[in-house]
Amino acid sequence: MEPQVFWYEYLVMGLFLSSVIAYPTVALFVTWPLQSKLRLKHHDYITDFAIFPFRSFNYAMAIVIPFLRWKNEGNRIFIQGMHWARQAASPLQWWLSFWLMISMNGMVLLLFLMMILDFLGVWSLGSI
């Protein structure tokens, strides 16, 4: 009988619980205040492009990742909207967005790593 790998399951579940807590927190303290702040200046282009369940993730991505280096690409209005969201964010909003990005992306990357390693037969994760 193979030993079970509990630490990997705990890490994935910990990141899942972290994202379940981070998503409404970012929606409440980052997305809604930034939307209202940017709408007053008519700079809220992220809301035009992103649909409801993915809006908080797009705002978090706009705050954490510096998109201004892609300003010469085809969709300049969206890139400029991302830059305005990054400029309007406070340091607390940046940390909350960073928390959401790390927890969601980490969980997805670990799940893909688990599937790839199991497919290659390098590491059998049992009944997961």
Beta strands, then each sheet from edge to edge (+ up, - down):
end
